[in-house]
Amino acid sequence: MAGVITASVPSWIGPFTGLSPRCFGKLVAAVRREQAADRPRGRPWSLSLEDRVLLVTAYWRTNLTMRQLAPLFGISKSATDRIIDHLGPLLALRQRSRFRRDTVLIVDGTLVPTRDHSMAEQSKNYRYSTAHQVVIDADTRRVVVAGRPVPGNRHDSRGWEESGTKAAVGNTMTIADGGYQGTGLVIPHRRRTGEEPSWKEQHNRAHKQVRARVEHVFARMKGWKILRDCRLKGDGVHHAMLGIARLHNLTLTG
């Protein structure tokens, strides 16, 4: 059965990946280099690498079910499932482990509604969700670290450590909101009864303006609809978050 969507037609790439054809080509080339060292055994894939990357990113972008997605690429539902399980981890962001001395980072948590109740818990949005700690570079707005998912009822101050984000960032200066009290991060001054000194208000205003950059990143990342209702099990939601972080970074670099 012939597929409808293919990477050989550039007009399909933008709507189904969020990337320009040039950025998509960079992504495919990087995956091909990473696969070259580990030649897969067994039967070859029914789709080319370009089409398989397009399939995975289309799944993240549209959140179509595999039964809906399979006919668009002319393959079976089980083949679609295998491609997503195989390529999802390969598309994941390579997280930074070292930072320059003058680097300033921003961290915040975001909730992803998740169907896998072995990982998720009811959160403040009244849905079963996982909580994800995401760290961006304050200058470039690129995602540099995305921690492992924790249950959605975890407070950000706990998720910061439990997700492994604290260990990944180390001693690099990191800005956060007031929910990270007691973590040693740079947070706004607490409001107390009575009139606040003007310098505290100025500091808080500047802090809020800088920290808003991570909220803008979340808004862009959630253009990939799988982060609005994730049906993947196990590490699938983590791989999706890391993969979308990589796609977001690619859109910034052009």
Secondary structure, DSSP 8 states (H G I E B T S, - for coil): ---S--TTSGGGHHHHHSS-HHHHHHHHHHHHHHHHTS---SS--SS-HHHHHHHHHHHHHH---HHHHHHHHTS-HHHHHHHHHHHTGGGS--------TT-EEEEEEEEEEBS-TTT-EE-TTSSEEEEEEEEEETTT--EEEE---EETTS-HHHHHHHTSHHHHHTTSEEE--GGGTTTTSB------SS---HHHHHHHHHHHHHHHHHHHHHHHHTTSGGGGSB---TTHHHHHHHHHHHHHHHHHH-
